[in-house]
Amino acid sequence: MELKTSLKRNRTFVIEFVIIMGILIIVPMFMSRPFQINVLILSAIWAIMGIGWNFIGGYTGQVSNGHAMFYAIGAYVSALALKWFQISPWISMWLGVVISMAVAFIIGLPLFRLRGHYFAIATMALVESTRVIFLNWEWIGGSTGVSFFERDMPQWYTMQFVEKKPSYYIALGFMAAFILLTKAMEKSKYGYYFRAIKANQDSAESSGVNAARYKLIAYMISAGIVSIGGALYAQYIQYIDPAVLLPLSNSMLIVLVCVMGGIGTVWGPVLGAFLMTAINEYTRAYFARFSGLNLVIYGVLVILIVLFIPNGLISFVNKEKIENFMARFRKNRLKTEMASPSQRDRED
């Protein structure tokens, strides 16, 4: 009964989810070029990372500029577990989640004594420190990185495929799961507490909300989801190094995914990721001689969005219009069902 009531309340979301995921499942079937599938795979991975960041930045209002650290942890754990111990990424990625959440817990305890731009600057310092450590840590490959392509084991065991489409559907499956997790969180007490902290932390605390505790929970969930994105990226690329995973720009791009799509919304990170990745990949492909042009475009887009669309591109989608459309659709369907018996009588 509770499930039925919940589905009725979230009917619009369920319809949106089915339609959007259906489109994303079908789209690769009409694509023949590997480059196009590559864009879709990277889009789904960036969407996962955007969804993860959205827990701490979008819902709780703590702007972290250091999430590339968890991205790297997920990638390195899955890569080294496969290379050294032949452990499948299906298993090792969850070890990466545990490590990322543990690191988030340890560093979150002192970090959340800070607020606003002090917190943002501290997270930037952390990711830069992590990059320097990884560059000089020979045990994990140092600046040379790690190559871990495995030919002797089954493709589904290693998550390394000759064709690109399986990688896309795996990433899409995780993305769908995290979208549902986000929606469930929105309707739970955690979602209400997160938004209360974002709106006014002092007021939330005066109402009995333990802000430090719930910010830490959001940070740990966020870290775990982003590490899954890192594990999927590592198995897709089959080579990782600190220069690829840990530049500060990666942390900024994770934030940008949410800013472009819509911070603190379910679909915002997905919209932002697919748009941002398409711009990035096609700009690099068609304007290869203009190095850095994609970053210029990002900068211009951020300025335009902050100035004219502060709620992100998702704000163009008016939920009231969707609900009105669904109401009219149900009303017309009801009229058709009521009219159908008389129509049959006339035919008889």
N, C-alpha and C positions, 0 to 999 in steps of 0.2 A: 504493500500500500504506500509506504514511504517512497519507494523507488518510483512508483507511478506518479505520485504527487510531484516529485523532483523533476521527472521528465516533462510534465506539463508546464512547470515553471520555467524550464530551460528549453522549451520546444524550439524557439528561434535559434538558440545556439546549436542544438542537435542538427537542425536542418542545415545551418551554415557549415557545420563540421562535415556532414556527409557530402554536401555539394563540393566543398573546397578540396577535401581529401580525395573524392572521386575524380575530380579534374586532375589533381596532381598525380594520381595513379595512372590515368589514361595518357597524359601528355607525352611521356617517353615513347609510347607506341607509335607516335607520329614523327619521331625524330630519328634520323639516320646518322647524323654527324656526331662523333665522339665528343667534340667540343661542346655541343649543346647539352649532352648528358652530364659532362663535367660541370657546367654552370649549375645545373639542377642539384648535383651532389653537394657542391660547395654551398649552395643556397640553403639546403636542408641542414647542413652542419652548422652554418652561421645562425640559422634560426634556432637551433638547439641552444647555442651559446647565448643568444639574445634572450631566449626564454629563461635561461638560468640567471643571467644578470638582472632580469626584470624582477625577480623575487626580492633582491636586496635594494636595487636602485629604483625600480618602478613602483613597487608596492610599499616598501619601507622608507624610501626617500634617502637612503645612504649611498651617495655616488661613489662607487668603487672604480678606480682607474687601474686596478692591478689584477684583473681576472685572467690575464694571459698566464699568470702563474699556475692556476688550476688547469687551464688548457694544456700547459706543458706537462704537468704532473700526470694527467690522464694519458697523454700521448707516450710519455717515457715509460710509464708502468706497463702499458699494454705491449709496447715495442720490445722492451727488455725481457719481459716474461716470455714472450714468444721466441726471442732470439736465444736466450740462455737456457730456458727450462721447457720450451715447446708447449707452454700453457696457452690454450686458446684464448683469443681476445674476448670471447663470450663470457669467460670466467674472469680474466685478469682486469677487464674494464671496471668490474665492481670492486676489485682491490684498489684500483685508482680512485674510485668514488670514496672509499673508506679513508684512504690516505688524504685526499683533498679535504674531506670534511673534518678530519682530525687536525690538519694544518689550519683550516679556517677557525676551528675552535680555539687552538692555541694562540694564534695571532689576533683573533677577534676579541679575546678578553681584554688586552690592553688597548686595542685600536678603538673600541667603542666608548672609550673615555673621551674620545675626540668627536667633534661635530663639524658639519659643514665642510668648508674647503680644507680645514686641517685634516679631516679624515681622508679626503680625496688625495691630498698631497702625500700623506703617509702611505697610502696604497700604491701610489706611483713609485715611491722610494722602495717599497717591498719588491715590486716586480723587477725593478732595475737591479736590485741586490741579487735576486734569484737568477737573473740573466748572467751576471758576472760569476756567480757560483757555478752554474751549469757550464759556462765556457771554460772554466778551469778545473772541472771535475773529470779527470781522466777515466775514472771507473765507469762512467756512463758515456764515454766517448768524447768528452770535452768539446772543443770547437769543431772537431771533425764530424761529429754527429754519429748517428746510428743507422745502418742499413740492415734491413731484416726481412728481405723477400725470401719466402720459403716455398720451394718447388716440390719438396718430397712429401708434403702433407696435403690432405684434401682442402679444396678451396673454401668450403663452408666452415671448416675447422679453423683455418687461419684468417678468414674474412678477407682474403686477398684473391680477387677474381680477375680472370682474363678479360671479361667484358665488364662494362661499367654499370649496367643497369642493376645488378644485384646490390651493389654498394649504395645506389640511390634508394632502392626500396627498403634497405635496412635503415638508412638514415631517416627516411620518411616515416618508418614505423616508430622509431624513437621520438621523432618530432611530434607525431600524433599523440603518443603516450604522455609526453610532457605538456602538450596543450590541454589534455584532459586533466592532468594533475594541477595545472594552473587554475582551470575552471573550478575544480573541487576546492582548491585552497581559497579562492575568492569567496565561496559560500560558507567556509568554515570560520571558527572563532579566530584562527590564525590570520585569515585575510582581514577580518575586522580590526584586529589588534595592529597588524602591519600598517593598514591605512590610517589608523588613529595616530600611530607614531609619526607617520609621514606628515599628517596634517598639523599636529602640534604635540611634540614629545612631552613637554611639561604638563599639558592638559591631560594627556593619556596617562602619565604617571600619577597625577593627582586623582585619576579615576580608578586607580588600582592596577594598571597595566605595568608589568615589569618590563620596561623598555629594553634594558640591557639584555635580558633573557631572550626576548622575541627578536631583537635585531641579530643576536647570535644564531638563533635558529634559522632565520632567513638567510644569513650569510653562509651557513653550512649547507643548506639545501641548494643554494645558488652555486656554491663551489662544486658540489657533487654533480649537478647537471652539466656544468661547463666542462668538467673532466671527461664526461661521456663524449662530448663533442670532440675533445682532444684525442680520445682513443679511436673514434671513427675516422678522424682525419689521418692519424698515423697509419692505420691499416690501409687506407685508400692510397696514400702517397708512397708508403713503404720506405721512406727515408725521413728522418727528423734531425734537426740540430737547433741550438739555442737561437741562432740568427733568424730562423724561420718561425719559431714558436714564441719567442720571448721579447721581440721588440715592443717598445711602448705603444707603437702604432696599433698593434693587435688589440691591446686593452682598449684603446680609443675607438677602434672599429666595433668592438662588442657593444660599447655604449652607443655608438652611432646607429647601430641596427635598431635599437629601441627608440632613440630620438626621432629617427626618420619615420618609423612605423607608428609609434604612439606609446609613450611610457605609461606603465601601469594598466595596460590592456592585454587581453588574451591574444588577440590577433596582431597587435602592433609589431612585435618582434619578427613574426613570420613575414608580414608585408615588407618590413624594412630590410630583412635579410635577402629576400628574393630580388628586391629592387637594387639594393646596394651591390650584391654579387654580380648581377647582370651588368650594371654600369661598370664595375671594376674590370670584369673579364673582357667584355666587348671593347672597352676603351683601350685596354692593353693590347688586344688583338688587332684592332684597326688603326691605332695610333702608336704603334710600337716605337717609332722614332722619337716620340715626345715623352720621354721618361718622366714620370711623376704627374702626368696629366690627370690620372685618376684621383690623386690626392687633392689636386686643385678643384676638381669637380665636387669631391666630398665636402671640401671647405665651403664652396659656394652654396651647396645644398643645405648644409647645416645653418649657415647664415640666413638663408631664405626661409627655412622651416622655423627657426627660432623667432624670426621677425613676423612672419605672416601665418604660420601654421604651428603655433606653440604646442598643440595637442597631438601633432604628428599627422601623417597622411590618413590614418584610420579615422580621423575626425570628419573626413569627407563622407564617410559611410554613416548616414543618419539612421540610427537604430529605430527611431520612431517611424520613419518611412517603411523600414523593413517589417516592423510589427503591424503597421496599417495594411501593408500589402498582404501579409499572411492572414490578417483578419478578413480582408475582402475575399481572399482565396477560399478560406473556410466557409464564408457566407455564401459564395457562389456555388461551392460544392454542395452545401446543404440544400440550396434552392434546386439544384439539379436532381439531387436524390429525392426531394419531395415531389418534383414535377414528373419524374420518370414513371410512376405507376399510372398516372392519368394519360401520359403519353402512350404507354403500352395499351391502355384501354381503347384509345382512339384508333390505334393501329389494328386492334382486334375487331 
